[in-house]
Amino acid sequence: MTIKLSLESLEVLDAIARKGSFAAAAESLFKVPSALTYTVRKLEEDLGVKLFNRSGHRAILTVAGAELLSEGRHLLNAATELELRVKRVASGIETELAIAVSDLFELTAIYPVLDQFYAQNFGTRLKILREVYGGSWDALTSGRADISLGAPGDGPPGGGYATRPIGTIEFYYAVAAHHPLARMPEPLQNLDIMRYRSVSAADTSRNLAPRTSGILTGQDVLTVPDMQAKLAAQVAGLGVGYLPRNLAEQYTATGQLVIKQVAEPKPEATSFLAWRSKGGKAQQWLLNELQQLTLDALLL
């Protein structure tokens, strides 16, 4: 039996699904749209199935296309990992490293480390990912990232990674100064909180089950991209919820937020530096430097 699939065709399929159009996908792959159109049509002919519904403005996967992409991404991840492994064995220095950084951390806090890294002349390309909540673990276990800075406690089963605690983050329940909950007696009960909308930063996990925290069953939720958007939404009074202590206190000091005691507070969370166990010299250098950073220096 002749194999009709290629990694290139799977990459094209993945890019179109992520970008929503052939034109945007072509730009991300540094190709012309006609090349992608040809690749998809050839794949559809070879497989005898329709992969995209092209009736609308966006390229929507058919049921068959979605299934092919779902399984195909596993092949792409495996191929990527194989390439990296071969290169690591050959030189002991990675050609590329991806670092996932929690949205609770300030990206600029690691820039001095990156500056020192480039001074070592490893020749390794770096990629910084912004991950929310469980997405920090998902990026690591799926192979999207080699290092995860700020992965929350309770890592996923399966191993293949090592961890080191950075510190413990305390969360305060915060509401806008003009929000109705700001005037209610403490501690706030769940029945009181449920009457008002919560703001949640969307977990960026792709393979692991997305996590949520601090949302009550039946409570209306406004979902935003990350912690900075969540903070802004709460300051605007669009909803309520937990914020890291440093952020809550900072905006309480300006009078924009009010910290409220709740009957069932959210427990503290341990933040971890985590990394894929099999790394090369460049990864080891980065880990040694990142371990020197304190939680206070990293937090937004």
C-alpha positions as CSV (number, residue, x, y, z in Angstrom):
1,M,0.0,0.0,0.0
2,T,1.4,3.4,-1.0
3,I,1.3,6.1,1.7
4,K,-0.5,9.1,0.4
5,L,0.1,11.4,3.3
6,S,3.2,13.6,3.7
7,L,4.3,15.7,6.6
8,E,4.2,18.7,4.3
9,S,0.6,18.2,3.5
10,L,-0.2,17.8,7.2
11,E,1.6,21.0,8.0
12,V,-0.4,22.8,5.3
13,L,-3.7,21.4,6.8
14,D,-2.7,22.4,10.3
15,A,-1.8,26.0,9.2
16,I,-5.1,26.5,7.3
17,A,-7.1,25.2,10.3
18,R,-5.2,27.5,12.7
19,K,-5.2,30.6,10.5
20,G,-8.7,30.2,9.1
21,S,-7.9,30.9,5.5
22,F,-5.6,29.7,2.7
23,A,-4.1,33.2,2.3
24,A,-3.2,33.6,6.0
25,A,-1.8,30.1,6.2
26,A,0.3,30.7,3.1
27,E,1.8,33.8,4.7
28,S,2.7,31.9,7.9
29,L,4.4,29.2,5.8
30,F,6.1,31.7,3.5
31,K,4.4,30.2,0.5
32,V,1.9,31.5,-2.1
33,P,-1.8,30.5,-1.7
34,S,-1.9,28.6,-4.9
35,A,0.7,26.2,-3.6
36,L,-1.5,25.4,-0.6
37,T,-4.6,25.1,-2.8
38,Y,-2.7,22.5,-5.0
39,T,-1.5,20.6,-1.9
40,V,-5.0,20.3,-0.4
41,R,-6.6,19.4,-3.7
42,K,-4.0,16.7,-4.4
43,L,-4.5,15.3,-0.9
44,E,-8.3,15.3,-1.3
45,E,-7.9,13.5,-4.7
46,D,-5.4,10.9,-3.2
47,L,-7.6,10.2,-0.2
48,G,-10.9,10.5,-2.0
49,V,-12.4,12.7,0.7
50,K,-13.3,16.4,1.0
51,L,-11.2,18.1,3.7
52,F,-12.5,21.7,3.7
53,N,-15.9,23.3,3.3
54,R,-15.1,26.4,1.2
55,S,-18.6,27.8,1.0
56,G,-18.0,30.6,3.5
57,H,-15.3,33.2,4.1
58,R,-13.3,30.9,6.4
59,A,-11.8,27.5,5.5
60,I,-13.8,25.1,7.7
61,L,-12.7,21.5,8.1
62,T,-15.1,18.8,7.3
63,V,-15.6,15.9,9.7
64,A,-13.1,13.9,7.8
65,G,-10.7,16.8,7.7
66,A,-10.9,17.4,11.4
67,E,-10.2,13.7,12.1
68,L,-7.2,13.7,9.7
69,L,-5.8,16.9,11.4
70,S,-6.4,15.6,14.9
71,E,-4.3,12.4,14.2
72,G,-1.9,14.2,11.9
73,R,-0.8,16.6,14.6
74,H,0.4,13.6,16.6
75,L,2.6,12.7,13.6
76,L,3.8,16.2,13.2
77,N,4.8,16.4,16.9
78,A,6.5,13.0,16.6
79,A,8.5,14.1,13.5
80,T,9.5,17.4,15.2
81,E,10.7,15.5,18.3
82,L,12.7,13.1,16.1
83,E,14.4,15.9,14.3
84,L,15.3,17.6,17.5
85,R,16.6,14.4,19.0
86,V,18.8,13.6,16.1
87,K,20.3,17.1,16.1
88,R,20.9,17.0,19.9
89,V,22.7,13.7,19.6
90,A,24.9,15.0,16.8
91,S,26.0,18.3,18.5
92,G,24.8,18.3,22.1
93,I,23.5,21.8,21.4
94,E,19.9,22.5,20.4
95,T,19.2,24.4,17.2
96,E,16.0,25.8,18.7
97,L,14.5,26.1,22.2
98,A,11.0,27.2,23.1
99,I,10.2,28.7,26.5
100,A,6.6,28.9,27.7
101,V,6.1,31.8,30.2
102,S,3.0,32.0,32.4
103,D,0.7,35.0,31.9
104,L,1.2,35.7,35.6
105,F,4.9,36.6,34.9
106,E,6.4,39.7,33.3
107,L,8.1,38.8,30.1
108,T,10.7,41.5,30.4
109,A,11.9,39.9,33.7
110,I,13.7,37.2,31.6
111,Y,15.1,39.5,29.0
112,P,18.4,40.0,30.8
113,V,18.8,36.2,30.9
114,L,18.1,36.0,27.2
115,D,20.7,38.8,26.5
116,Q,23.3,36.8,28.4
117,F,22.3,33.6,26.6
118,Y,22.9,35.2,23.2
119,A,26.3,36.3,24.4
120,Q,27.3,32.6,24.8
121,N,27.0,32.1,21.0
122,F,25.3,28.8,21.2
123,G,23.6,29.5,17.8
124,T,20.3,28.3,19.2
125,R,17.1,30.1,18.1
126,L,14.8,31.0,21.0
127,K,11.0,31.1,20.9
128,I,9.0,32.6,23.7
129,L,5.4,31.4,24.2
130,R,2.7,33.0,26.3
131,E,0.7,30.4,28.1
132,V,-2.3,30.6,30.5
133,Y,-2.9,28.3,33.5
134,G,-2.7,24.6,32.4
135,G,-1.3,25.7,29.0
136,S,2.1,26.0,30.7
137,W,2.1,22.2,31.3
138,D,0.4,21.4,27.9
139,A,3.1,23.3,26.0
140,L,5.8,21.2,27.8
141,T,4.2,17.8,27.5
142,S,3.1,18.3,23.9
143,G,6.5,19.4,22.8
144,R,5.6,23.0,22.0
145,A,8.0,24.1,24.7
146,D,11.3,22.8,26.1
147,I,11.1,24.9,29.3
148,S,8.0,26.1,31.1
149,L,8.4,29.1,33.5
150,G,5.5,29.4,35.9
151,A,3.7,26.1,35.4
152,P,1.1,25.8,38.2
153,G,1.1,22.9,40.7
154,D,-0.2,19.4,40.0
155,G,1.7,18.6,36.8
156,P,0.1,16.0,34.4
157,P,0.9,12.3,34.7
158,G,3.3,10.6,32.3
159,G,6.6,12.1,33.3
160,G,9.3,13.1,30.8
161,Y,9.9,16.3,32.6
162,A,11.6,17.7,35.7
163,T,10.5,20.5,38.0
164,R,11.8,23.0,40.5
165,P,9.5,25.2,42.6
166,I,9.8,28.9,42.1
167,G,7.5,30.0,44.9
168,T,4.0,30.2,46.2
169,I,1.4,32.6,44.8
170,E,-1.4,33.9,47.0
171,F,-4.7,35.0,45.4
172,Y,-7.1,37.7,46.6
173,Y,-10.7,38.1,45.6
174,A,-10.9,41.5,44.0
175,V,-13.8,43.6,42.7
176,A,-14.0,47.1,41.2
177,A,-14.6,49.9,43.7
178,H,-18.0,50.7,42.1
179,H,-19.1,47.0,41.9
180,P,-22.1,46.0,44.0
181,L,-20.0,43.3,45.8
182,A,-17.6,46.0,47.1
183,R,-20.3,47.2,49.5
184,M,-21.5,43.8,50.7
185,P,-20.6,42.6,54.2
186,E,-17.8,40.1,54.5
187,P,-17.0,37.3,54.2
188,L,-18.8,37.0,50.8
189,Q,-20.8,33.9,50.5
190,N,-21.0,31.8,47.4
191,L,-24.7,32.6,47.0
192,D,-23.8,36.3,46.9
193,I,-20.9,35.8,44.5
194,M,-23.0,33.7,42.1
195,R,-25.3,36.6,41.3
196,Y,-22.4,38.4,39.5
197,R,-20.3,37.7,36.5
198,S,-16.8,36.2,37.0
199,V,-13.8,37.0,34.8
200,S,-11.6,34.1,33.7
201,A,-8.4,33.9,31.7
202,A,-8.8,31.2,29.1
203,D,-6.5,28.2,29.6
204,T,-4.3,27.8,26.5
205,S,-4.1,24.0,26.6
206,R,-4.5,22.2,23.3
207,N,-4.2,18.6,24.3
208,L,-4.7,18.5,28.1
209,A,-8.1,19.3,29.5
210,P,-8.4,23.0,30.1
211,R,-8.5,24.1,33.7
212,T,-10.7,26.6,35.5
213,S,-10.5,28.0,39.0
214,G,-12.6,30.3,41.2
215,I,-15.8,29.9,39.1
216,L,-18.9,28.8,40.8
217,T,-21.3,26.3,39.1
218,G,-24.0,28.3,37.3
219,Q,-22.1,31.6,37.4
220,D,-21.9,33.8,34.3
221,V,-18.4,34.0,33.0
222,L,-16.5,36.6,30.8
223,T,-13.6,34.8,29.3
224,V,-10.5,36.9,28.3
225,P,-7.1,36.0,26.8
226,D,-4.8,36.4,29.8
227,M,-4.2,37.8,33.3
228,Q,-3.6,41.3,32.1
229,A,-7.0,41.3,30.3
230,K,-8.6,39.8,33.3
231,L,-7.2,42.5,35.5
232,A,-8.4,45.2,33.2
233,A,-11.9,43.7,33.0
234,Q,-12.2,43.6,36.8
235,V,-11.0,47.1,37.1
236,A,-13.7,48.1,34.6
237,G,-16.3,46.3,36.7
238,L,-17.2,43.8,34.0
239,G,-16.8,41.0,36.5
240,V,-15.1,39.7,39.6
241,G,-12.6,37.1,40.6
242,Y,-9.3,36.2,42.0
243,L,-6.1,38.0,41.2
244,P,-2.5,37.4,42.4
245,R,-1.9,39.3,45.6
246,N,0.6,41.8,44.2
247,L,-1.8,42.9,41.4
248,A,-4.8,43.1,43.8
249,E,-2.8,45.1,46.3
250,Q,-1.4,47.4,43.7
251,Y,-4.8,48.4,42.3
252,T,-6.4,48.5,45.7
253,A,-3.8,51.1,46.7
254,T,-5.0,53.3,43.7
255,G,-8.6,52.9,44.8
256,Q,-9.6,51.0,41.6
257,L,-10.1,47.6,43.2
258,V,-11.4,46.4,46.6
259,I,-10.1,43.2,48.2
260,K,-12.9,41.2,49.7
261,Q,-12.8,38.3,52.2
262,V,-14.7,35.3,50.9
263,A,-16.2,32.4,52.9
264,E,-14.3,29.8,50.7
265,P,-11.0,31.4,49.7
266,K,-8.8,30.0,46.9
267,P,-5.8,28.2,48.2
268,E,-2.2,29.3,47.4
269,A,-0.6,27.8,44.3
270,T,2.9,26.7,43.8
271,S,4.6,27.9,40.6
272,F,7.2,25.7,39.0
273,L,10.1,25.9,36.6
274,A,9.7,22.7,34.5
275,W,11.6,21.3,31.6
276,R,11.8,18.4,29.3
277,S,14.2,15.8,30.8
278,K,16.4,15.2,27.7
279,G,18.0,18.6,26.9
280,G,21.3,19.8,25.6
281,K,23.9,22.3,26.6
282,A,21.9,25.4,25.6
283,Q,18.9,24.2,27.7
284,Q,21.1,23.5,30.7
285,W,22.6,26.9,30.5
286,L,19.2,28.6,30.4
287,L,17.9,26.4,33.3
288,N,20.9,27.4,35.5
289,E,20.1,31.1,34.9
290,L,16.3,30.9,35.2
291,Q,16.6,29.2,38.5
292,Q,18.3,32.3,39.9
293,L,15.1,34.4,39.3
294,T,12.9,35.0,42.3
295,L,9.1,34.9,42.2
296,D,8.9,38.6,43.2
297,A,11.1,39.5,40.2
298,L,8.9,37.5,37.8
299,L,5.4,38.5,38.9
300,L,3.5,41.1,36.9
